[in-house]
Amino acid sequence: MDTTLHDPLVGQLLDGRYRVDARIAVGGMATVYRAVDTRLDRVLALKVMHPSLATDAAFVDRFIREAKSVARLAHPNVVGVFDQGAEGAYVYLAMEYVEGCTLRDVLRGRGALRPRAALDILEPVLAALGAAHRAGFVHRDMKPENVLIGDDGRVKVADFGLVRAVGAVTNTTGSLLGTVSYLAPEQIEHGTADTRADVYACGVVLYEMLTGAKPHTGDTPAQVLYQHLNTDVPAPSGSVPGLAAELDALVAHATARDPEARPHDAAALLGLTRQARAALGAEQLDLVPPGAREEPADPVDPVDPVDAPGTVGPEDRTSVIARPERTSVLSRPRPGGEPEDVQHTSRLAAPQPPSRSAASAVSAAGARARRLLPAGPRRGMVAALVAVLVFLGVGAGVWYINSGQFTRVPTVLGQSQTEAEKRLADAGLDVREVKRDFSGSYDRGEVMAADPAPGERIRGNGKVTLTVSRGPEIVKVPNVRGLDLEAAKRELAAAGLAPGAVGRQFSEEVERDAVISTDPKPGSKRKPDSAVALVVSKGAAVEVPDLTGASLEDARSTLEDAGLKVKVAEERKHSTEDTGTVAAQSPASGGEAAEGDTVTLTLSKGPRMVEVPDVTGSDVDEATRELEGAGFEVKVEKSFPFLGDTVDGQSTAGGEQAPEGSTITITTKGL
């Protein structure tokens, strides 16, 4: 079935550069095409956001964030992003095109994998994620669909569309974003996802590769979420008899429900994976799981092609692509609601623990009352006490749901950022983000706004965005003339300006290392954070004397008397100067140096002896060129009556040695 016939982009030239040849995949957020970059004449994958989402700023930001994040990850196991742009309603990423299939295709075709194959896939995945984690990013949507296996055997991680910076991964909106089967418990319960959430998802993927099945299943997303929260991932050896205990331990460590018990990032899990592999023998690595199929499964109808890695090709590979866990955004389901497809990356409502806590408290209170009071005539008292306890329990539950789990944002306006963060921490709150803006009312560095605002209610573990003042929108350049460089930089920073380029020049008036002038000049008005160039004094200029031919002792004395320092070069050079005297100097004579600067002296190791060419019989011009080319000075003496032009003699015979640079006298014949 051709899925590209009615696609308006196929056959078009996007953004005047990318020729769209075929549709590869369709997901909840984007469609992926095989395209050709007509400028560079190369095949690539073009990931185009659905036009209906291109008007949503949040989705566009996520798309652009993916491009910027992945572009920073120069790693052989990460699908590269080449370009990002937009044309009309089409927002796109130009990505590396990987010829091959996804891990989901492999699992559909082969079922469970042998441990050796599973580890061969897991290790490059962890290497890619480890690079992302060390660069400060979290993937947040690891699953077999996002693991690409090229025809050349290379493994690459794709679809960083949900990527977040490590320091800003908390979602406090009450929704979950990710693929249900691979969500970590803290993502479900608190909406947080750091590097350990990716570690958890990799543990689930490893379990799936070893057993051919997911550890938690259900008819609705709520059922799967509940299992993630309340049930440990089972040992894969329960489904694969004889599987090595080291692999059970690896899965258990990666999928611990408590994030503190997991490896802190993918690089740490990679180290444990390699240790586990090293402990296994060939028989354990090549164990055939019961669910393994050595031959690929029957082709699956590709009506619903694989979502967003989208960089897999060629088109004939879609014949083995199953309906995968698609990346999409869903309405927020409620436990017990209508069944939903749990095979999607979803935005779901987190379970409500307060409700369960309140119900448990009511039940426990009633049970305690029945144990403590006798039956019989006092049954009415029991009923009344139970009713009171039930009322109190329900009241406590209602209070917790409506007020008890909330706190009020403390007043932090006018405080420094450090003070504000400490006060929020004392109230059990964290800082989500720090923004900066101009203010004429608050001094630079003071908190000028908070979101939620001071006094508003927020969940007890919530996060607050602070806005810190950058000071007034226009500032004056201070006068820093005469200050040393570091003091001048501090003065500029205090005024809200940035130190710019630093130049140096001689000055008779300003002492060494003090500021002579600024650009712009003092009193000039500039925007905050504007750069101010500084000119720093090198001190009074000292003329460098000519030391060529002087002894080292004389040269040192002369330089020190002039206020200069002396450095002697380790290597000597051949020169016409006497051995041990100064052959060269830096700076050269006549140049300027500041008091305290260093002059480097190179000593002579005497002239180099050079073989003298035989120029007798040559004309004068030719003989001169040959001797000068050998490094000699030439003096010509002509015999009276000076009519001859042929050399008949030379002061040093040809073939003998003479000092380089010395003078060779040649004579010519007369009549």
VOTOR-802516 format. One record per residue: residue in three letters; z, y, x of N, C-alpha, C in turn. Coordinates in steps of 0.02 Angstrom, whole numbers, plus 50000, padded with zeros to 5 digits. Layout:
<sites>
alaZYXZYXZYX;...
</sites>
This chain:
<sites>
met500004994050042500005000050000500005006250044;asp499535010750034499495016750075499955022050045;thr500475023950083500955028750058500785035850076;thr500215036950108500045043650132499495046850092;leu499205043350041498615045850007498745052549973;his499345053249943499475059249904499925064149940;asp500015063350003500435067950042500015073950062;pro500205080050040499775085850055499755087750128;leu500225085550169500225087450239499765083150282;val499635076950260499215072450300498505075450306;gly498275075950367497615078850380497625086350392;gln498215089450385498275096750394498485098450466;leu498395104750484498615107350549499215111750536;leu499805109350556500425112950542500565117950597;asp500715124050577500895129450624500345130750675;gly499715129250657499155130550701499145126250763;arg499555120750765499625116950827499645109450815;tyr500005107150764500155100050755499705097050700;arg499255092550719498825089250671499185083050643;val499315083050578499695077750546499215072050530;asp499325066150560498875060450552499105055450499;ala499755054050497499995048950450500735049850437;arg500945047550379501655047750362501975041250386;ile502545042050422502905036250449503495034350405;ala503875039350383504495037850348504675043450301;val505055041750249505295046650200506045045550191;gly506435050950196507155050450186507385055450135;gly508045055950129508335060350079508265067650097;met508205069150163508165076150185507495078050214;ala507135073150240506515074750277506015069050273;thr505405070750290504865065850297504635066150370;val504485060250398504265059850467503535057650470;tyr503145061350510502425060050517502255058550590;arg501725054550598501425054150664500915059750669;ala500955063550724500525069450731500285069950803;val499815074550814499545075850880499655083250896;asp499955084550953500015091450978499335093351007;thr498975097650972498295099250993498275103451056;arg498825106651075498835110651136498915106051197;leu499375101251191499505096851248499155090051242;asp498835088851185498465082751173498915076551183;arg499475076451146499925070751150500165068951080;val500305062551070500555060151006501305061351003;leu501545063550946502265064650937502445063250864;ala503085063350850503335062550782503535069450756;leu503325070950696503475077350665503945076150606;lys504545078650611505055077850559505065084350517;val504855083850455504765089750412505265089550356;met505675094650350506165095050295505805095550228;his506085092150177505795092650111505785099950089;pro505225102450064505175109550044505725111649995;ser505955106949953506485108749905507135110449939;leu507235107950001507855109350038507775115250085;ala507155117350098507035122650147507325129250125;thr507475129950059507775136150035508535136050042;asp508805130250061509535129550069509705131150142;ala510055136650153510205138950221510605133750260;ala511055130050225511465125050259511035119550288;phe510535117150249510105111850274509665114350331;val509415120450325509005123150379509415123850443;asp510035126250435510475126850494510585120050526;arg510675114850485510785108150513510165105850550;phe509585107350522508955105450554508895108750622;ile509015115350624508955119050687509495116750736;arg510095115250710510625112750754510425106250787;glu510085101850749509855095650778509385096950836;ala508915101650827508435103150880508795105650942;lys509245110450933509585113250991510035108251025;ser510385104150985510855099351014510485094051055;val509975090951025509635085551060509235088151119;ala508975094351113508605097151169509035097751232;arg509695098251222510155098851279510325092151310;leu510145086651275510335080051299509745076951336;ala509695078251399509165075351440509385068451462;his509295063551416509525056751430508985051851410;pro508865046751451508305042151435508405038051372;asn509025037751345509145033851285509235038251223;val509035044551227509045049151170508335051251154;val508145050751090507475052951070507425060451081;gly506945062551121506885069551140506605073851084;val506815080151083506545085151037506145090151079;phe505515091151062505075095451100505055102651074;asp505085103351007504955109850978505275110150909;gln505385116250884505625117250816505295123450789;gly505105123350726504775129050698504715128650623;ala504355133350593504275133450521503605136750505;glu503305134350451502695137450424502745137150348;gly502815142950318502895143050245503515139250224;ala503425134450179503995130450154504155124550199;tyr503785123650254503885117850297504285119850359;val504885116950365505305117750424505275111050461;tyr505135111150527504985104850561505305104450629;leu505365098250653505535096750723504965092650752;ala504745094250813504265090150849504655085850897;met504595079150890505025074450925504605069350964;glu504955066051010504655060551047504445054951000;tyr503855052151011503595046650970503725040051006;val504135035850974504325029351004503935023850969;glu503535020351006503135014950979503555008650978;gly503745006350920504175000450916504454999650846;cys505114998050842505424997050777506154999250781;thr506514998850726507225000550725507654994250731;leu508284995250747508754989650748508824986550679;arg508754990650627508774987850559508204982950549;asp507604984650574507044979950569507204973350604;val507514973950663507674967950701508174963650663;leu508694966850634509194963050597508894959950534;arg508434963450502508104960550443507674954550462;gly507354955150520506904949750540507254943950574;arg507784945450614508104940250654508794938250630;gly509074941950581509744940450560510234942350614;ala510754938150624511234939450678510904938450746;leu511164942050796510894941650863511364937850909;arg511084934850961511504931851012511904937351046;pro512514935751070512914940951103512554944551159;arg512154940951198511794944251253511334949751226;ala510954948151173510494953051144510884958851113;ala511444957351079511834962651048512104967451100;leu512344964851156512604969151209512044972951244;asp511454969851250510884973251280510684979451240;ile510794979151174510644984851131511224989751130;leu511834987151126512414991551121512504995951182;glu512404993251242512554997151303512135003551309;pro511465003351300511095009751303511265014551246;val511455011751187511675016051133512305019851153;leu512775016251183513395019451205513265024351262;ala512785022751305512625027351359512355033951331;ala511925033451280511655039551248512205043551214;leu512625040151175513165043651140513675046351190;gly513795042651245514255045151296514005051651325;ala513355052151337513075058551362513175064051310;ala513065062451247513165067451194513895069551190;his514355064651194515065066351190515275070651248;arg515055068951309515245072851367514925079851365;ala514375080551328514055087151320514375091151263;gly514855087951226515215091551174514955090451104;phe514585084851092514295083751026514515076950997;val514545076650930514685070550894514085069050850;his513845062750850513255060950810513405060950736;arg513945057450715514205057050647513805052550600;asp513255049750621512875045550574512565039650611;met512965036150653512715030450689512635024550642;lys512045021350644511895015450603511255012350632;pro511095006150613510505002750642509865006550631;glu509805010350576509195014150564509075019450618;asn509595021650651509535026950701509515024350772;val509415017850779509335014750845508615012250850;leu508215015150894507505013450901507415008850961;ile507005003750953506854999051006506104999351019;gly505905001951077505205002851092504864996251110;asp504214996251108503834990251127503964988351200;asp504154993351241504304991851311505034989751321;gly505414988951267506104986651272506604992151278;arg506394998451284506875003851290507235004951223;val507885006551227508285007851168508445015351167;lys508345018551110508465025751104508845027151039;val509275032251042509655034450983509295040450954;ala509205040250887508835045550853509265048750799;asp508985053850768509265057150709509945060150722;phe509955065450762510565069250771510615074650717;gly510355073350657510345078350604511025080350579;leu511535075950587512205077750564512655079550622;val512355081050680512745082250741513195088350732;arg513785088050762514245093650761514535094450831;ala514735100550849515105101450911515785098350903;val516045095450958516685091950955517225096350928;gly517225102650947517765107050926517695109750856;ala517165107950819517075110650752516815105450705;val517155099650702516885094150663517255092950598;thr517755096850582518145095450524517815098150461;asn517795094050409517505096050346518075096450295;thr518235102350272518805103150226518585104550155;thr517975103050139517725104350072517895098850023;gly518205093450046518355087850001517785083149994;ser517245083950033516675079450029516595075850096;leu516215070350093516085066350153515345066350167;leu515155066850229514455066850248514355061350300;gly513945056450283513835050850328513605044850288;thr513505039150322513305033050289513915028850274;val514005027050210514635024150186514855018150228;ser514385013750244514565007550279514845008650348;tyr514745014650377514925015950447515415021650455;leu515705023950399516185029550402516855027150429;ala517145031150474517805029650500518335031750448;pro518915028550448519435030150399519625037550398;glu519665040750456519855047850457519315052250427;gln518685050050430518155053850396518265053650320;ile518475047950296518575047050224519205050650201;glu519745049850238520395052350216520475059750228;his520225062250286520345069150303519705073250311;gly519135070050310518505073750320518385075750392;thr518755072550440518665074350510518245069150546;ala517855071450595517435066850634517385069350705;asp517745066050751517655067750821517305061850856;thr517345061550922516975056450959517195049350938;arg517825048650916518065041950897517755039450832;ala517495044050790517135041950731516485038350750;asp516145040950801515545037450827515725030650856;val516305030350891516535024050919516645018950864;tyr516955021050808517065016550751516405013950725;ala515915018450715515265016450688514925011450735;cys514995012450801514695007750849515025000950844;gly515685000850832516024994450822515774990750761;val515634994550707515354991450646514654988750660;val514254992650697513574990350714513604984050757;leu514074983750805514144977750846514334971750802;tyr514804972650756514984967250710514364964850671;glu513964969650648513374967950609512864964150651;met512784966150715512314962650758512544955450772;leu513204954550779513464947950796513474943150737;thr513574945950676513654941650617513064941950569;gly512664947250573512114948050526512324951150461;ala512954953450454513194956350392513664962050408;lys513764966550359514234972050367514944969550354;pro515444972550386516134970250375516404971950307;his516194977550277516444979750212515854980550164;thr515884977650107515344978250057515644979749989;gly515234981949943515454983349876514884985849834;asp515004986049768514474988249722514444995849718;thr514984999249735514995006549732515235009349798;pro515065015549813515335018549874516095018649875;ala516415019649818517145019949816517445013449840;gln517145007749821517415001249842517375000549918;val516815002649947516745002150020517225006850055;leu517285013050029517755017850059518465015150058;tyr518665012050002519345009349996519465004050049;gln518964999850062519044994550113519114997550183;his518725002650197518785005950262519495008550273;leu519785011250219520455014250224521005009050229;asn520925003350196521484998650187521394991850218;thr520804990350244520674983650271520384984250341;asp520674980550388520404980350455519724976850456;val519284978850501518664975250511518834968150535;pro518604962950501518784956150521518484954350589;ala518784949250620518524946850684517844943550672;pro517334945250711516674942250701516684934650711;ser517164932050748517194924850758517344921150693;gly517614924750642517724921650577517074919650544;ser516524923150560515864921450534515444917750585;val515644918150649515254915050702515734910650743;pro515834904350722516294899950758516084899350832;gly516584899550875516454898850946516314905350982;leu516284910950944516154917450975516734919151022;ala516584922051079517084923451130517614928251104;ala518244926951124518794931251104518704938351130;glu518364939151187518264945851215517854950251167;leu517374947051131516974950951083517374952651022;asp517824948050999518274949750944518704955750963;ala518964955651025519394961151047519014967651052;leu518384967351075517974973351081517854976551012;val517684972350962517584974850894518234977750867;ala518784974150876519434976450850519634983050881;his519534983750946519724989950980519304995850956;ala518644994750948518205000250927518315002250854;thr518524997450811518584998850739519304999350716;ala519765000650762520465001650741520495007250690;arg520885006150636520925011250584521265017550609;asp521725016750655522045022650685521595025150742;pro521335031250737520875033650789521195033950858;glu521865034850861522205035150925522175028450962;ala522065022950925522035016350955521335014550980;arg520845018750966520155017450988520025020651057;pro519495018351092519265022051152519115029151132;his519255033951177519215040951157518495043451150;asp518005039951180517315041851169516865035951187;ala516205036851178515735031451189515705029251262;ala515825033851308515815032051379516385027151394;ala516975028351363517535023751373517385016951342;leu517075016951283516895010551251516365006951293;leu515915010651324515415007451367515755003851425;gly516265006851454516625003451508516944997051485;leu517254997051424517554990951397517024985751382;thr516444988051358515904983351342515664979751405;arg515594983451459515374980351521515894975551549;gln516534977251540517064972651561517034966251521;ala516924966851454516884960951411516294956551431;arg515724959751444515134955851465515264952051530;ala515584955451578515714952351642516164946251636;ala516584946051583517044940451574516724934551539;leu516104935351513515774930051475515314925951520;gly515284919551506514824915151541514154914951505;ala513664911751536512994911351507513004907951439;glu513414902651432513434899051369513714903451313;gln514224907451330514514911951279514024917551261;leu513664920151310513184925551297512594923151255;asp512404916851263511804914251228511984910051167;leu512604910651143512814907151082512364909351024;val512114904550985511674906050928512104906550866;pro512174912450835512584913150774512274909250716;pro512694907050668512424903350610511894907450572;gly511974914050571511504918150532510884920250571;ala510784917550631510204919550671509574916150647;arg509024919850647508364917050632507914918550691;glu507674913350723507254914350783506574917350766;glu506334916150704505694918950684505824924850637;pro505414929950638505504935650594505474933550521;ala505844937250480505824935950409505164938050379;asp505054936050315504444937950282504404945450275;pro503794948250277503734955450270504024957850205;val504274964050207504564967150148504104972750125;asp504034973350059503624978650032503864985450056;pro503444989450089503664995650119503615001650073;val503735000750007503665006449962504165011949980;asp504775009850002505295014650020505385014450096;pro504975017850135504995017150208505635019850237;val505735017850301506365019550335506435027050343;asp507065029150335507215036250342507315038150414;ala507335044350421507415048350480507525045550546;pro507545039850579507305041450646506595043750640;gly506175039850605505505042250594505075042650654;thr505305040350710504895040850770504635034050790;val504615029450743504385022650758503665021950736;gly503265018750776502575017650759502335011350791;pro501725009250781501225012250738501325010350666;glu500825012250622500915011350550500975004050530;asp500634999450566500664992550544501364989650550;arg501824993250586502504990750591502884991950526;thr502634996050481502994997150419503004990850376;ser502614985850393502604979650353503254975750361;val503654977150411504294973650419504884978350410;ile504764984250383505314988950374505604987950304;ala506254986550303506584985450239506864991950212;arg507114991450151507454997350123508114998250159;pro508175003350200508765004050243509295008350212;glu509805010050253510315014650232510055021650243;arg509805024750190509445031050198509925036850206;thr509685041950241510065048150249509905052650190;ser510395054050149510295058250090510945061550071;val510905066150023511495069549998511575067649925;leu512155064949906512275062549838512785066949803;ser512785066449737513325069749700513975066349715;arg514525069749703515175067149723515415061849674;pro515425055349691515615050149645516365049749636;arg516585046849583517295045649571517405038049568;pro517975035649596518105028449592518095026049520;gly517745020549511517695017849444517125020649404;gly516735025149433516165028049398515575023349397;glu514985026149382514375022149379514215019449448;pro513955013249454513765010549520513245015049552;glu513325015849617512845019849656512615015749715;asp512045017649742511785014249801512215016149861;val512555011249891512995012649947512615012450013;gln511975011650010511585011050072511295017650094;his511625023150077511375029850095511885033550137;thr511645038150178512095043150206512275047850149;ser512905048550133513105051650070513615057050080;arg513635061650032514175066450027514605064249968;leu515195061649982515615058549931516295061749928;ala516615061349870517305063849864517775058949898;ala518245061449936518735057149968519225054449917;pro519505048349927520015045649882520605050349878;gln520975049949822521535054349810522195050849821;pro522455050749882523085047349895523675050049855;pro523715056649839524295058949802524385055449736;ser523825054049700523875050749636524195043949643;arg523965040049694524255033449704524995033949723;ser525165039149763525865039949784526305041449724;ala526065045849679526455047549621526565041449577;ala526035037449566526095031349525526575026449556;ser526535025649623526995021049657527705023349650;ala527825029949655528505032549649528795031249580;val528375032049528528615030849460528795023549451;ser528345019049474528475011949467529105009849504;ala529195012249566529775010349605530415013049573;ala530395019049546530985021949514531205017749455;gly530705015749414530875011549357531175004949377;ala530905001849430531154995349452531874995949477;arg532015001349516532695002249541533185003249484;ala532985006949433533435008149377533595001649341;arg533104997249331533224990949295533684986449334;arg533664986749401534104982449441534824984949440;leu534924991549436535594994349443535994994349378;leu535674994549321536034995149258536034988449220;pro536604986749187536654980449149536264980849084;ala536134974849057535784974448992536284974848936;gly536064973748876536514973348819536604980048786;pro537244981748772537384987848734537154994148770;arg537114993648838536934999748874536185000348883;arg535804996348843535074996548849534805003548836;gly535115007148790534885013948775534965018648833;met535545017648869535655021848929535125020348981;val534965013848988534445011849036533775015249019;ala533615014948955532975017848935532955025348949;ala533525028648934533555035848946533485037449020;leu533855033449063533815034749135533115033549162;val532815028049137532125026649158531665032349138;ala531765034949077531335040449054531425046549099;val532065047949118532185053649162531845052649229;leu531925046449257531615045149322530855045549318;val530585042849263529855043249254529645050549251;phe530025054549213529855061649207529875065049275;leu530415063449314530475066449380529905064149426;gly529755057649423529215054949465528545058149449;val528395058449383527765061549364527755068849383;gly528335072149372528375079249390528265080249464;ala528585075649505528485076249578527755075149596;gly527435070249563526725068949578526295074849559;val526435077749500526035083649479526155089449526;trp526815090349545526965095749593526595094749659;tyr526585088449683526255087149747525515088549744;ile525205086249689524485087149682524315094549676;asn524735098449639524565105349626524855110349676;ser525435108649705525755113449750526005110449814;gly526285104349810526635101449868526185100349927;gln525535098849917525085097749974524775104149999;phe524995109849970524715116249990525235120350027;thr525005125050067525425130050099525075136650094;arg525425141950112525115148550109524955150950179;val524395154150186524185156650251524655162250272;pro524965161750330525425167050352525045173350372;thr525405178850374525105185150395524985185150470;val524365186150490524185186150561523795192350580;leu523685196950532523285202850547523655207350596;gly523275210050644523565214450694523865210850753;gln523885204150750524155200250806523595198450854;ser523775196650915523265194150962523045187250940;gln522475185150965522215178550946522715173050963;thr523035173551022523515168451043524115168350995;glu524375174250978524945174550932524765171850864;ala524165173550839523955171150774523875163550772;glu523575160750824523495153450827524175149950828;lys524655152750864525325149750867525655150050798;arg525595155750765525915156350699525595151650648;leu524945150850651524615146050607524835138950623;ala524895137350688525115130650707525825129350682;asp526265134350686526945133550661526955132150586;ala526445134650550526385133350478526015126950463;gly525825123050515525465116750506524725117650496;leu524455123350514523745124750504523395125250572;asp522745123950572522335124450632521825129950623;val521515131950679520985136950677520315133350676;arg519925134550625519255131550620518765134950667;glu518775141550668518265145350705518545152250719;val518335155250774518525162150790517885166350793;lys517845171150749517275175750748517495182450778;arg517015186650795517175193150823516745198450788;asp517055204250775516695209550741516995216250762;phe516625221650748516865228250766517385230650715;ser517835234950739518345237750694518585244350723;gly518645249250679518945255550700519685255750686;ser519945250650651520655250450631521075246050675;tyr520765240850704521135236150745520895236650818;asp521375236450864521195236750935520825230450956;arg520455231051009520085225451036520555219551050;gly520365213551026520775207551037521265206050981;glu521345210650932521805209450876521435206150818;val521805201850781521515198550723521425203750667;met520815204350642520675209250590520555206150521;ala520455199450519520345196050455520465188650464;ala520635185350408520725178050407520425175350344;asp520145169350348519845165950290520085158750288;pro520485156750238520745160650181521185166350204;ala521235171450161521615177450178522365175950180;pro522755179850217523475178950217523765179050146;gly524205174250133524515173650067524155168850021;glu523515167150035523165162449993523385155250007;arg523305150849957523505143949965522955140050002;ile523185135150043522725130850080523075124150089;arg522695118850094522995112250104523405112350168;gly523935108350168524405108450223524105106950291;asn523545103250292523225101750357522565105450363;gly522505111050326521865114550324521735118750386;lys521175122050386520965126150443520795133150420;val520915137950464520825144950448520325147950498;thr519865151950472519395155550515519675162550530;leu519725164250593519985170750614519405175250636;thr519465181650620518995186650645519375191450690;val519175191750753519515195750804519115202150817;ser519475207650823519155214150832518835214750901;arg518235217550902517905219350965518015226650982;gly518455229850942518575236850952518055241050915;pro518055247550926517565251850891516845250150911;glu516395252050867515695250150878515385253950936;ile515665259750954515415263651011516005264851059;val515895263651124516425264751173516145269251229;lys516605272551265516415276851321516495273151386;val516035274451432516075271451499516635274951537;pro517135271351561517675274551598517465276551669;asn517845281051699517715283151768518095278351814;val517735274251851518055269351895517915270851968;arg517665276851983517515278652053518155278452094;gly518105275352152518675274852197519105268652187;leu519015265152130519385258952119519055253252158;asp519465248352178519145242452209518775238652155;leu518335234152176517865230952130518225227152074;glu518735223252091519075219352039519425223851989;ala519745229152014520085233851968519585237251923;ala518995238951949518475242151909518235237351854;lys518155230951870517935226151820518455225551765;arg519095225451783519625225051732519615231251687;glu519495237051717519475243251678518895243151628;leu518325240751650517745240251605517885235351548;ala518175229551565518325224551513518815227351463;ala519315231051486519805233951440519485239051393;ala518955242251416518595247051374518085243751328;gly518015237051334517535233551292516845233051320;leu516785234151386516125233851419516115227951468;ala515515226051489515445220351534515205222751602;pro515515220251657515265222051723514555219351732;gly514115223551758513415221551768513275220151841;ala512665221451862512455220151931512865224451979;val513015221652037513405225152088512955226352149;gly512845232652165512465234452225512935237452277;arg512715237752339513125240452393512725245452434;gln513065250752457512745255652500513275258952545;phe513045262052600513495265352646513755271752616;ser514365273452633514655279652609515165282252659;glu515105288752676515585291952720516215294052682;glu516155294652615516695297452575517135292052541;val516825286552522517195281352484517335275552531;glu517955273252531518135267852576517795261352558;arg517765256952606517425250552598517705246652537;asp517255243552498517405239352439517665243252379;ala517635249852380517815253852322517175256052287;val517225257552222516645259352181516425266552196;ile515775267352209515485273952221515255277052155;ser514905272952114514625275652052514495269952003;thr514345271951940514165267151888513515269351855;asp513185264651824512585266051784512645262051719;pro512745265451662512735272651650513345276251679;lys513305282851680513825286951711514455287151668;pro515025288851698515645289451659515565294351601;gly515855292451543515815296651484515235294951439;ser514745291051464514185288951422514425284351366;lys514105284651308514295280551251513835274451247;arg514135268751239513765262451236514075257851184;lys513695252851163513955247751118514435243151157;pro514935240351124515385235651159514995229951189;asp515245227551245514955221951283514315223851320;ser514135230351318513555232451358513725231851432;ala513225230351473513325229451545513325236251580;val513785236951628513815242951669513715240951741;ala513185243551773513055242051843513525245951888;leu513725242951943514195245951990513875246452059;val513995252052093513805252852163514445253252204;val514515248652253515125248052292514995250252364;ser515495253552393515415256152460515435250652513;lys514995251252562515015246952621515385250352679;gly515665256252664516005260052716515515264352754;ala515775267852806515345272152847514855267952888;ala514245270652896513725267052933513845267553008;val513725262053043513785261753115513095259653142;glu512825263553191512175261653221512285255953270;val511865250853263511925244953305511605246353373;pro511975245653428511685247153494511215241653518;asp510785243353567510325238453597510705234653651;leu510775228253642511165224053689510725219253728;thr510065219553719509615214753752509685215353828;gly509785209653861509845209453933510555210453958;ala511025212453914511715213653935512085206953941;ser512585206753983513005200753986513415200153923;leu513655194153909514045193153848514675197453848;glu515005198153905515615202153908515475209453893;asp514925212153923514755219153910514565220253837;ala514175215453809513955216153740514545215953693;arg515015211353705515605210753662516015217253663;ser516115219953723516505226053730516175231853694;thr515505232353700515145237853667515215237453591;leu515125231453564515155230653491515855231953464;glu516365229453498517045230353474517245237753477;asp517005241353528517145248453532516825252153473;ala516265249453446515925252653389516225250353322;gly516735246153324517055243853262516705237953231;leu516315234353269515945228553243516225222153272;lys516105216653236516335210153259515755206553293;val515925201453333515425197953373515425190553355;lys514825187853347514735180653338514185178453386;val514315173053423513825170453470513495164253439;ala512835164353435512465158753407512565152553450;glu512605146653416512725140453452512135138653498;glu511525139853475510935138053514510685144053554;arg510465142653615510155147853657509395147453651;lys509055152453676508325152453671508025154553739;his507415152053752507045154253811506845161553804;ser506915165253856506695172253854506585174653926;thr506325180653931506215183553998506855186254027;glu507385186453985508025189054010508355183754053;asp508815186054096509155181354141509585176454100;thr509675170654128510075165554095510785168154083;gly511025167254020511705169254002511755176253976;thr511225180253980511235187053952510985186853880;val511035192553846510835192953775510075192853770;ala509815187953734509085187453724508885190453657;ala509315190253607509145192953540509795194653504;gln509735198953452510325200853413510125201953341;ser510615201153296510515202253224511145205253195;pro511105211353166510525215553155510225218053221;ala509575220053218509235222453278509495229253297;ser509365231153358509595237653383509275243253341;gly509675248553331509435254153292509575253553218;gly509755247453195509915246453125510605248953108;glu510785248853043511435251253021511865245352999;ala512505245753014512985240852992513615244452973;ala514015241352930514655244352910515185242352959;glu515685246652967516245245053011516555238452988;gly516645233953035516915227453019516395222153008;asp515745224153004515205219252997515135215353063;thr514785209753058514705205353116513995205753143;val513935206253209513285206053244513245199353280;thr512705195653266512605189153297512185189853360;leu512435187153416512075187453480511815180553498;thr511185180253520510885174153545510775174953620;leu511055170353659511015170853732510385167553759;ser510175169953818509565167353849509715161153891;lys509265156353889509325150753936508765151153989;gly508545157554001508045158754053507345157654028;pro506855159554068506155158754046505955151354047;arg505495149654005505215142954004504645142654054;met504625137254094504095136354144503475133554110;val502915136854122502285135054089501755133854143;glu501325128954133500785127554180500255133054174;val500045135754232499555141154234498855138254230;pro498445140754182497755138354178497345140654239;asp496845136854259496385138654313495815142654282;val495785149254298495275153554267494755155954318;thr494775153454379494275155554429493585153354405;gly493095157954415492415156754393492285159154322;ser492815160754285492725163354216492635170854219;asp492315173654167492285180954165492975183754148;val493075190154161493745193254155494015192554084;asp493605194054034493855193953965494075186853945;glu493675181953962493845175053945494475172853981;ala494535174654045495125172854084495755176054055;thr495685182354035496265185954006496505182453942;arg496025180753898496215177453835496575170853848;glu496315166953897496615160453911497315161053939;leu497415165853985498075166654014498585169353963;glu498365174153923498815176853871498985171453819;gly498505167253804498635161853757499145156953784;ala499195156353849499695151853879500375155153885;gly500425161753866501075165053866501195169553925;phe500655171553960500735175854020500485182854006;glu500755187554045500465194254049499905193954101;val499395198254095498815197954140498705204854171;lys498595204754237498405210854274497745209554309;val497265214054302496595213154330496505217954389;glu496305215154447496135219254506495405217854525;lys495005223254527494295222454542494165224954613;ser493725221354650493545223354719493005228754717;phe493065233454763492555238654767491885235654785;pro491335237554756491245243454713491325241954638;phe491735237054617491915235754547491335233854503;leu490835230754532490265228854490490295221654467;gly490705217654498490745210554479491205209554418;asp491085204254379491485202854319491705195554317;thr491665192254375491845185154378492485184454419;val492975180654393493615179754427493515175254487;asp493725177754547493665173554606494355171954636;gly494905174554601495565172854626496105174454574;gln496685171054579497255172354534497895171654575;ser498405175754557499015176054597499395169454599;thr499375165754545499675159054543499115154154529;ala499035149354573498465144854567498515140754503;gly497925138954478497905134654419498245128054430;gly498625125754379498995119454384499705120254406;glu499875126054436500565127254457500985129754397;gln501665129554403502125131854351502325139054364;ala502375142954312502615149854317503035151454255;pro503515156054259503925157754201503505160654144;glu503645158254084503295160954025503445168354020;gly502925172354008503005179554002502905183254068;ser502865179554124502765182954188502035185154194;thr501895189254246501225192254252500805188254303;ile500195186654283499705183354327499175188554344;thr499055189654409498545194454431497905190654447;ile497345193154418496695190154432496265195354468;thr495825192954513495385197554551494665195554540;thr494205200554548493485199354539493125200754604;lys492525198054610492115199054669491785205954667;gly491695208754726491275214754730490555212754743;leu490135217454765489425215854780489375212254846;
</sites>
